[in-house]
Amino acid sequence: MSDTRGVFRLLDVVENKLGDTWVPIDEVFTAPSPAGTPVRFTDGATPSPNTGYFGGGGFPITSIMDKVTYSTDTTAEVPGAALSDGRWRLAATGNSTAGYFGGGALTTVSPAVSTMDKVTYSSDTTAAVPGAALSVARFSLAATGNSEAGYFTGGGPGPRSTMDKVTYSTDTTAEVPGAALSVARYNLSATGNSTHGYFGGGSPTSSLMDKVTYSSDTTAAVPGAALSAARYGLGATGNSTAGYFGGGWLPGAASTMDKTTYSTDTTAAVPGAALSVARYYLAATGNSTAGYFGGGRSPAVSTMDKLTYSTDTTAEVPGAALSSTRYYSSASSARANALIGTEPPAATPTPQTITVTTPAPNTGYFGGGSPGPFSTMDKVTYSSDTTAAVPGAALSLARQFVAATGNSTAGYFGGGIPTAMDKVTYSSDTTAAVPGAALSVILYTSGATGNSTAGYFGGGWGGSSPVSTMEKVTYSTDTTAEVPGAALSVARFGAAATGNTTAGYFGGGNTPIYIFSTMDKVTYSTDTTAQVPGAALSATRSRPAATGNSTAGYFGGGSPSPYFSTMDKVTYASDTTAAVPGAALSAARYDSGATGNSEAGYFGGGYGGPYYSTMDKVTYASDTTAAVPGAALSAARNQLGASSARANGLPTSSSSSTPVIV
């Protein structure tokens, strides 16, 4: 490496950067400089994604790719990034722009594969890259690397000591015999920094640690860095100074976390960083501040543990759990293994901030439904009590049993048959699917409500039975993750939901056997749910519709036959519910859609013998309801969802700030 740490010219910088001889960030120093304090230079590079990707695994064997957003500790499946085929027992690494997932097996009895898939982070898409296929098909291997190349080694059947090097700039792979493992093995794990990779453990059961020097493509055992106990099936990740090896099989599932300090090539167990659940065959990745250990077996789990490097402590982060239980998956990240993250911005003049306040649209949107199913989106203009279909806002898929909520700028229509998550942008009356926000557990017939920052979809049908699951859609990232602490008190489908800016209320519902009047309250600040008996519906019923304002929620209609026209009012200040006869629907029906603004609620469609297009308007000030014929839906239907920029106590305007250089 050339010495680029003294006095330099701008031309020197350009030449060294182009020649890749610029000093690595973790070796930069100034004189004088506090010990261990790196100094970063800014070259205007685009920040790398602050996310991690967990792909493949079993059981059953899957191609699922989950994306962990580190800033929010949330995980959601990204369908467009799914592996090119379902496989498990694979390995992964990458650089700041893409992850490489190699090897594995397609079934429990099929031979190993040499497939290499490339995940492009900027587009969340995955494709096989044949030129980067492994030199030998194998499974249960390990991988790590730096910004230029990835190293895939070991594996079965065998075991093998083979080391393959993937050159990212050309998407090609070649065996590097000089970097072969010192002892052939499989079910090992790996991590490293910008100059070296560390491969630890494996089968036959071993504590061995091999160190790969990238500059010379050579490997040697480092006895001082051996694991604290021989084990296999562990996960590993790290930052520029240390690697962390967690879990594994001893025999017996382990929660042990070992820390390998690169400067001294020594390893020691760190008890405070032990996994929350003992397990093996897990995957791990992370960024410069934390490592994420996901999935694993003993039994199969979706658990995600976050290891904070500054304190060497580990804790479970339920919101970041994998979208399904699985093991033998693998993981990559744009910021693991000392890859460069966000560089500090260049100095700029201090901007002035101009704040623009925009009124929230005074409209409601009713989408989907049956029979059909429908993709139709109807827009209700509250000021004139008129409704019209808006073709540009039609759902991406015609579907029924849809739930919906949103904030002051967009509505989210989730689940249904078939299931999807669509985002309706109110300002343009356009709709687009947002795969990252798709519900992962709930399929259809859920309730939905929320506040300005997130939507909550609770209960519903989960595939083979009703669920109590609560899934949270974070609007700023268009991602969805399960929040276990906010699960409903009783698993059921057909509940309706509304709320205000601090809490959501989920009422009614049923199972194949029972019908409920139960009311659950979700407190947004803590993501917790509790049953509020005083707010139970006035009668047991399923599939009502609900909306409200900042002070009260209204639950109207429901089943079974004879169908309900009942309107129940939930007073939020006292958490009590009572029927309001003057606000009963104009016809008994169920599976309507409902939304509104601060003054009135609109209940549209439903089924009560015939399918209805009727729109009923509940005037909150008088607790009275009347049909508004001009606002009837464009087609009679039920099982639809509805959202509005002004329902559930949402603000009547939104503000945006724009920095301006003066």
C-alpha positions in Angstrom: 0.0 0.0 0.0 1.3 3.5 -0.8 1.7 6.0 2.0 -1.2 8.3 1.6 -1.3 9.8 5.1 1.1 12.7 4.7 0.9 16.0 2.8 -1.0 15.5 -0.4 -2.3 17.3 -3.5 -5.9 16.9 -4.8 -4.3 15.1 -7.9 -2.7 12.6 -5.5 -6.1 11.9 -3.9 -7.7 11.2 -7.3 -4.9 9.0 -8.5 -4.8 7.0 -5.3 -8.6 6.6 -5.2 -8.7 5.4 -8.8 -5.8 3.0 -8.1 -7.4 1.7 -4.9 -4.3 2.7 -3.0 -6.0 5.2 -0.8 -5.5 4.4 2.9 -8.4 2.3 4.4 -10.6 4.3 6.8 -9.7 2.3 9.8 -6.0 3.2 9.3 -6.4 6.9 8.8 -4.7 9.1 11.5 -3.7 12.6 12.2 -1.0 13.9 14.4 -1.7 14.3 17.2 -4.9 12.1 17.3 -6.6 10.4 20.2 -5.8 6.7 20.3 -8.3 4.6 18.4 -10.1 7.6 16.9 -10.5 7.3 13.1 -10.5 10.4 10.9 -12.8 10.1 7.9 -12.3 12.0 4.6 -15.3 13.0 2.5 -15.5 12.2 -1.2 -19.2 12.8 -1.8 -20.0 9.1 -2.0 -23.7 8.0 -1.8 -24.4 6.5 1.6 -24.8 2.7 1.5 -28.1 1.2 2.6 -28.3 0.8 6.4 -30.1 -2.6 6.1 -29.4 -6.3 6.2 -30.8 -9.2 4.1 -31.7 -12.7 5.3 -32.3 -15.2 2.5 -33.4 -18.8 2.1 -33.5 -21.5 4.7 -35.9 -24.1 5.9 -38.0 -25.7 7.0 -39.9 -25.9 4.6 -37.1 -24.8 2.3 -37.8 -21.3 1.0 -36.5 -18.6 -1.3 -37.8 -15.8 1.0 -35.6 -12.7 1.4 -36.2 -10.6 4.5 -34.9 -7.0 4.8 -33.9 -5.7 8.3 -34.0 -1.9 8.6 -31.5 -1.1 11.3 -32.7 2.4 12.1 -36.1 1.1 13.1 -35.2 -2.5 14.1 -38.0 -3.8 11.8 -38.0 -6.7 9.3 -40.2 -7.3 6.3 -40.2 -9.7 3.4 -39.1 -8.2 0.1 -40.7 -10.5 -2.6 -38.7 -8.9 -5.5 -35.4 -9.9 -3.7 -36.4 -13.6 -3.3 -33.6 -16.1 -4.3 -33.8 -17.5 -7.8 -34.8 -20.8 -6.2 -35.7 -22.1 -2.8 -32.7 -23.4 -1.0 -31.0 -23.8 2.4 -27.6 -24.4 3.9 -26.2 -21.6 1.7 -23.7 -18.8 2.6 -23.7 -15.0 1.9 -21.5 -11.9 1.9 -21.2 -8.8 -0.2 -20.0 -5.2 -0.6 -21.8 -1.8 -0.2 -24.0 -2.3 -3.2 -24.9 -6.0 -3.5 -25.1 -9.2 -1.5 -24.0 -12.6 -2.9 -25.8 -15.8 -1.8 -24.0 -18.9 -2.9 -24.3 -22.7 -2.8 -26.7 -24.7 -0.7 -29.2 -27.4 -1.5 -32.7 -27.4 -3.0 -34.2 -30.2 -1.0 -33.2 -32.4 2.0 -32.1 -35.2 -0.4 -30.9 -33.3 -3.5 -27.3 -32.8 -4.2 -25.5 -29.5 -3.5 -25.7 -26.6 -5.9 -23.1 -24.1 -7.1 -25.7 -21.3 -7.8 -24.7 -17.7 -7.0 -27.5 -15.1 -6.6 -26.8 -11.4 -6.5 -29.1 -9.1 -4.5 -28.9 -5.5 -5.7 -29.7 -3.4 -2.6 -30.8 -0.2 -4.4 -33.6 -2.0 -6.2 -34.3 -4.9 -3.8 -34.0 -7.3 -6.7 -32.2 -10.7 -7.0 -30.9 -12.6 -10.0 -28.6 -15.6 -10.6 -25.2 -14.7 -11.9 -23.9 -17.8 -13.7 -20.4 -16.5 -14.1 -20.1 -16.2 -10.3 -21.2 -19.8 -9.6 -19.0 -21.7 -7.1 -16.2 -23.8 -8.5 -17.6 -26.8 -6.7 -21.2 -27.4 -5.8 -21.6 -27.6 -2.0 -23.7 -26.8 1.0 -23.1 -25.8 4.7 -20.3 -23.5 3.7 -19.3 -20.0 5.0 -18.5 -16.7 3.5 -17.1 -13.2 4.2 -15.1 -10.6 2.3 -14.3 -6.9 1.8 -15.3 -4.2 -0.6 -13.6 -5.9 -3.6 -14.2 -9.7 -3.2 -16.1 -12.3 -1.3 -14.6 -15.6 -0.1 -16.7 -18.8 0.1 -15.1 -21.8 1.8 -15.6 -25.2 3.3 -18.8 -27.1 3.0 -20.2 -30.5 2.2 -20.5 -33.1 1.0 -16.9 -33.8 1.9 -16.0 -32.0 4.1 -14.1 -29.6 1.9 -11.4 -27.0 2.4 -12.0 -25.3 -1.0 -11.8 -21.5 -1.0 -13.6 -19.6 -3.9 -13.1 -15.9 -4.5 -15.9 -13.8 -6.0 -14.6 -10.7 -7.7 -17.4 -8.2 -7.5 -16.3 -5.9 -10.4 -16.6 -8.7 -12.9 -19.1 -11.0 -11.1 -16.8 -14.0 -11.6 -15.6 -16.7 -9.2 -12.4 -18.8 -9.2 -10.9 -21.2 -6.7 -7.8 -19.8 -4.8 -5.9 -22.9 -3.6 -3.5 -20.9 -1.5 -6.5 -19.7 0.6 -7.9 -23.2 1.3 -8.8 -23.9 4.9 -6.2 -25.4 7.1 -8.6 -28.3 7.9 -11.5 -29.3 5.8 -14.9 -28.8 7.5 -18.5 -27.7 7.0 -21.2 -25.9 9.1 -18.6 -23.2 10.0 -19.2 -19.5 10.1 -17.2 -16.4 9.0 -16.8 -12.6 9.4 -13.9 -10.1 9.1 -12.8 -6.6 8.3 -11.3 -4.8 5.3 -8.0 -6.8 5.4 -8.7 -10.2 6.8 -11.5 -12.8 7.1 -11.9 -15.2 10.0 -13.5 -18.6 9.6 -14.5 -20.3 12.9 -15.8 -23.7 14.2 -17.4 -26.3 12.0 -18.0 -30.0 11.6 -16.3 -32.3 12.5 -16.9 -30.4 15.8 -14.1 -27.9 16.0 -13.0 -24.7 17.7 -10.4 -23.9 15.0 -10.1 -20.3 13.7 -8.6 -19.8 10.2 -7.5 -16.3 9.1 -7.5 -15.3 5.4 -5.2 -12.4 4.4 -6.9 -10.8 1.4 -3.9 -9.0 0.0 -2.0 -12.3 -0.5 -5.0 -14.8 -0.8 -3.5 -17.0 1.9 -5.0 -18.7 4.9 -3.5 -19.9 8.2 -4.8 -21.2 11.5 -4.5 -18.7 14.4 -4.6 -20.9 17.6 -5.0 -17.9 19.9 -8.2 -17.0 18.1 -9.8 -20.4 18.6 -13.4 -20.4 19.8 -14.0 -20.8 23.6 -15.7 -24.1 22.9 -15.7 -26.4 19.9 -19.0 -26.1 18.1 -20.7 -25.9 14.7 -23.8 -24.3 13.1 -23.1 -20.9 14.5 -23.6 -17.4 13.1 -21.0 -14.6 12.8 -20.7 -10.9 12.0 -18.7 -7.9 13.2 -17.2 -4.5 12.5 -13.7 -3.1 11.9 -12.2 -4.2 15.2 -13.9 -7.4 16.2 -15.9 -10.4 15.0 -18.7 -12.1 17.0 -19.5 -15.8 16.8 -22.8 -16.7 18.3 -24.8 -19.9 19.0 -24.1 -23.3 17.5 -24.2 -26.9 18.6 -21.8 -28.1 21.4 -23.5 -30.9 21.4 -26.7 -29.2 22.6 -27.9 -25.8 21.3 -25.7 -23.0 22.6 -26.3 -19.3 23.3 -22.6 -18.6 23.7 -21.2 -15.4 22.1 -17.4 -15.3 21.4 -15.6 -12.1 20.5 -12.5 -12.2 18.3 -10.4 -9.1 18.7 -8.6 -8.6 15.4 -5.7 -6.5 16.6 -4.5 -9.3 18.9 -6.0 -12.4 17.1 -7.5 -13.5 20.4 -11.0 -14.8 21.2 -13.0 -14.9 24.4 -16.6 -15.6 25.4 -18.6 -12.5 26.4 -21.4 -13.7 28.7 -23.4 -10.4 28.5 -23.7 -10.8 24.7 -25.1 -14.4 24.9 -28.1 -15.0 22.6 -31.6 -14.7 24.1 -32.4 -18.2 22.9 -29.9 -21.0 22.6 -29.9 -22.2 18.9 -27.8 -23.4 16.0 -27.9 -23.1 12.2 -28.6 -19.3 12.5 -27.6 -16.4 10.3 -26.0 -13.1 11.1 -25.0 -9.7 9.7 -25.0 -6.1 10.8 -23.5 -2.6 10.5 -20.7 -0.7 12.3 -22.6 -0.5 15.6 -24.6 -3.7 16.0 -24.9 -7.3 14.8 -28.2 -9.0 14.1 -28.5 -12.8 14.7 -31.7 -14.2 13.1 -33.5 -17.5 12.9 -32.0 -20.8 13.9 -33.0 -24.2 15.2 -33.9 -25.7 18.7 -36.7 -25.6 17.7 -37.0 -23.5 14.5 -37.4 -19.8 15.5 -37.8 -16.4 13.8 -36.1 -14.7 16.7 -33.8 -11.7 15.9 -31.2 -10.7 18.5 -29.3 -7.4 18.4 -25.8 -7.3 19.7 -24.7 -3.7 20.5 -20.9 -3.6 20.0 -20.2 -0.6 22.3 -21.5 -2.5 25.3 -21.1 -6.1 24.3 -24.7 -6.8 25.2 -27.4 -8.7 23.3 -31.2 -8.4 23.5 -34.1 -9.7 21.4 -35.8 -7.2 19.1 -39.2 -8.6 18.4 -40.0 -6.1 15.6 -37.0 -7.4 13.7 -38.0 -11.0 13.8 -37.8 -12.9 10.5 -41.1 -13.1 8.6 -41.2 -16.9 9.2 -39.5 -19.4 11.4 -36.5 -21.0 9.7 -32.9 -22.1 10.0 -30.0 -22.8 7.6 -30.5 -19.3 6.0 -27.8 -16.8 5.3 -27.3 -13.0 5.5 -25.5 -10.0 4.0 -25.4 -6.3 4.5 -23.9 -3.2 2.9 -22.4 -2.2 6.2 -21.1 -5.5 7.7 -17.5 -6.5 7.9 -16.2 -2.9 8.2 -17.7 -1.9 4.8 -18.0 1.9 4.6 -21.3 3.4 5.6 -22.3 7.0 5.5 -19.6 9.5 5.1 -20.0 13.0 6.7 -21.3 15.6 4.3 -19.2 18.3 2.9 -19.6 21.7 4.5 -22.4 23.7 3.0 -23.8 27.1 3.7 -26.4 27.2 6.5 -29.8 26.9 4.8 -33.0 28.7 5.7 -36.0 26.5 6.2 -39.3 27.3 4.5 -42.3 25.4 5.9 -45.3 24.9 3.7 -48.6 23.8 5.2 -51.0 21.8 3.0 -54.6 21.0 3.9 -55.3 17.2 4.2 -57.7 16.1 1.4 -61.3 16.2 2.7 -62.1 13.0 1.0 -62.6 9.3 1.6 -61.5 6.2 -0.4 -63.4 2.9 -0.7 -61.5 0.1 -2.4 -62.0 -3.6 -3.4 -64.8 -5.8 -2.5 -67.0 -8.7 -3.6 -68.7 -10.3 -5.5 -66.3 -10.0 -8.3 -63.8 -9.4 -6.8 -63.4 -5.7 -7.4 -60.3 -3.5 -7.8 -62.5 -0.4 -8.0 -61.6 2.6 -5.9 -64.4 5.1 -5.1 -63.7 8.6 -3.8 -66.1 10.4 -1.6 -66.0 14.2 -1.5 -67.2 15.1 1.9 -68.1 18.7 1.1 -70.6 17.7 -1.5 -71.5 14.2 -0.3 -70.8 12.8 -3.7 -68.9 9.7 -4.8 -67.2 8.7 -8.1 -64.8 6.0 -9.2 -61.2 7.1 -9.7 -59.7 4.5 -12.2 -56.1 5.7 -11.6 -56.5 4.7 -7.9 -57.8 1.2 -8.6 -56.2 -1.5 -6.5 -53.2 -3.3 -8.1 -55.2 -6.6 -7.8 -58.9 -7.2 -7.7 -59.6 -8.5 -4.3 -62.0 -8.9 -1.4 -61.8 -9.0 2.5 -59.6 -5.9 2.4 -58.7 -3.8 5.4 -57.5 -0.2 5.2 -56.0 2.7 7.1 -53.6 5.6 6.5 -52.3 9.0 7.4 -52.9 12.5 6.0 -51.1 11.8 2.7 -51.8 8.1 1.8 -54.1 5.2 2.4 -52.9 1.6 2.8 -55.1 -1.3 1.7 -53.8 -4.5 3.1 -54.5 -8.2 2.9 -57.5 -9.7 1.1 -58.0 -12.5 -1.3 -55.6 -12.4 -3.1 -53.4 -10.7 -0.5 -51.3 -7.6 -1.2 -50.5 -4.1 0.2 -51.5 -1.1 -2.0 -50.7 2.5 -1.2 -53.1 5.2 -2.4 -51.5 8.6 -2.8 -54.2 11.1 -2.2 -52.6 14.1 -3.9 -52.4 12.2 -7.3 -55.3 9.7 -6.9 -52.9 6.9 -7.9 -52.3 3.5 -6.3 -49.3 1.3 -6.4 -48.4 -2.0 -4.7 -45.7 -1.7 -2.0 -44.4 -5.3 -1.5 -42.2 -4.3 1.4 -45.3 -3.3 3.4 -47.2 -6.5 2.6 -48.7 -8.3 5.6 -46.6 -11.4 6.5 -48.9 -13.4 8.7 -52.4 -12.0 8.3 -54.0 -13.0 5.0 -57.5 -11.4 5.1 -60.5 -10.2 7.2 -58.4 -8.2 9.6 -59.2 -4.8 11.3 -57.0 -1.8 10.6 -56.4 1.7 12.1 -53.5 3.9 13.0 -52.1 7.4 13.5 -49.8 9.7 11.5 -46.8 7.5 11.6 -48.0 3.9 11.4 -50.9 1.7 10.6 -51.9 -1.4 12.6 -53.6 -4.4 11.1 -54.9 -6.8 13.7 -56.4 -10.3 13.8 -57.8 -12.0 10.7 -57.3 -15.3 9.0 -53.8 -16.6 9.0 -53.9 -19.5 6.5 -55.4 -22.3 8.5 -57.0 -20.6 11.5 -57.8 -17.2 13.0 -54.8 -15.2 14.4 -54.3 -12.6 17.1 -51.3 -11.2 15.2 -50.8 -7.4 15.0 -48.7 -6.1 12.1 -47.4 -2.6 12.0 -46.9 -0.6 8.8 -44.3 2.1 9.2 -45.3 4.8 6.7 -41.9 6.5 6.4 -40.2 3.3 5.1 -43.2 1.5 3.6 -42.3 -1.6 5.6 -44.4 -3.9 7.8 -43.4 -6.1 10.8 -45.2 -8.1 13.4 -45.4 -6.5 16.9 -46.0 -9.4 19.3 -46.7 -7.2 22.3 -49.6 -5.7 20.4 -51.3 -8.9 19.6 -55.1 -9.1 20.2 -56.3 -10.6 23.4 -58.2 -13.3 21.5 -57.4 -14.8 18.1 -60.3 -13.9 15.7 -61.2 -12.6 12.3 -63.9 -10.1 11.2 -63.0 -7.5 13.9 -63.4 -3.8 13.0 -61.0 -1.0 14.1 -60.8 2.7 14.6 -59.1 5.0 17.1 -57.4 8.4 17.5 -53.8 9.6 17.5 -52.8 7.7 20.7 -54.7 4.4 20.6 -56.6 2.1 18.3 -59.7 0.0 19.2 -60.4 -3.4 17.7 -64.0 -4.6 18.4 -66.0 -7.8 17.6 -65.0 -10.7 15.4 -65.4 -14.4 15.4 -63.8 -17.8 15.1 -65.4 -20.8 13.4 -67.1 -21.5 16.8 -67.4 -18.2 18.8 -68.6 -14.7 18.1 -67.2 -11.9 20.2 -68.1 -8.5 21.6 -64.5 -8.1 22.8 -62.8 -4.6 22.5 -59.0 -4.5 22.5 -57.1 -1.2 22.9 -53.7 -0.8 21.3 -51.5 1.9 22.8 -49.3 3.2 20.1 -46.5 4.7 22.2 -45.7 1.3 23.7 -47.0 -1.1 21.0 -49.0 -3.0 23.6 -52.6 -4.2 23.6 -55.1 -4.9 26.4 -58.7 -5.9 26.5 -61.0 -3.1 27.8 -64.2 -4.8 29.1 -66.1 -1.5 29.6 -65.7 -0.8 25.9 -67.1 -4.2 24.7 -69.7 -3.9 21.9 -73.3 -3.9 23.0 -73.9 -7.3 21.3 -71.6 -10.1 20.1 -71.1 -9.6 16.4 -68.6 -10.0 13.6 -67.6 -8.0 10.5 -69.0 -4.6 11.5 -67.3 -1.5 10.1 -65.8 1.3 12.1 -64.5 4.9 12.0 -64.4 7.9 14.2 -62.8 11.2 15.2 -60.4 12.3 18.0 -63.0 11.7 20.8 -65.1 8.7 19.8 -65.3 5.7 17.5 -68.4 4.3 15.8 -68.9 0.6 15.1 -71.8 -0.1 12.7 -73.6 -3.2 11.4 -72.4 -6.8 11.6 -73.4 -10.4 11.4 -74.6 -13.2 11.8 -78.2 -13.2 10.5 -80.4 -11.5 11.4 -77.9 -8.9 10.4 -77.2 -5.8 12.5 -77.9 -2.1 11.9 -76.7 -1.3 15.4 -74.3 1.6 15.9 -72.1 1.5 19.0 -70.2 4.5 20.2 -66.9 4.1 22.0 -66.0 7.1 24.1 -62.2 7.2 24.3 -61.9 9.3 27.5 -63.8 6.7 29.5 -63.1 3.6 27.5 -66.9 2.8 27.5 -69.2 1.8 24.7 -73.0 2.2 24.3 -75.5 1.7 21.5 -76.8 4.9 20.0 -80.1 4.1 18.4 -80.4 7.3 16.5 -77.2 6.5 14.6 -78.2 3.0 13.5 -77.5 2.2 9.8 -80.3 2.8 7.3 -80.3 -1.0 6.6 -79.0 -4.0 8.5 -75.8 -5.3 6.8 -72.2 -6.4 7.4 -68.8 -6.2 5.7 -69.3 -2.5 4.9 -66.3 -0.1 4.5 -66.1 2.9 6.8 -64.1 6.1 7.1 -64.7 9.8 7.6 -63.4 13.2 8.8 -63.7 15.0 12.1 -67.4 15.8 11.7 -68.9 12.7 10.2 -68.4 9.0 9.4 -69.3 7.4 6.1 -70.4 3.7 6.0 -70.5 2.4 2.5 -71.6 -0.9 0.8 -72.2 -4.2 2.7 -74.3 -7.2 2.4 -77.7 -7.8 4.0 -79.6 -10.1 1.6 -78.8 -7.9 -1.4 -75.4 -6.3 -1.9 -75.6 -2.6 -1.0 -74.1 0.4 -2.6 -75.7 2.6 0.1 -73.7 5.3 1.8 -74.8 6.2 5.3 -73.5 9.4 7.0 -73.2 9.5 10.8 -73.1 13.1 12.0 -71.0 13.0 15.2 -72.5 16.2 16.8 -76.0 14.8 16.8 -75.3 11.0 16.8 -77.7 10.6 13.9 -77.4 8.6 10.7 -79.0 9.1 7.3 -78.4 7.6 3.8 -76.8 10.1 1.4 -77.8 8.9 -2.1 -75.4 11.1 -4.0 -72.5 9.4 -2.1 -73.6 5.8 -3.0 -70.8 3.6 -4.2 -70.3 3.2 -8.0 -71.1 -0.5 -7.6 -72.9 -2.5 -5.0 -70.4 -4.6 -3.0 -69.2 -5.7 0.4 -65.8 -6.9 1.9 -64.1 -3.6 1.0 -61.7 -1.4 2.8 -61.8 2.4 3.4 -59.4 5.2 4.3 -59.3 8.9 4.7 -56.8 11.7 5.3 -59.0 13.0 8.1 -60.3 10.0 9.9 -59.3 8.8 13.4 -58.4 12.2 14.6 -55.7 12.8 12.0 -54.6 16.4 11.6 -56.4 18.4 9.0 -53.2 19.7 7.4 -49.6 18.5 6.9 -46.4 20.5 6.9 -43.3 20.0 4.8 -40.0 21.9 5.3 -37.7 22.8 2.4 -34.1 24.0 3.1 -33.1 26.9 0.8 -29.6 28.3 0.5 -29.6 32.1 0.6 
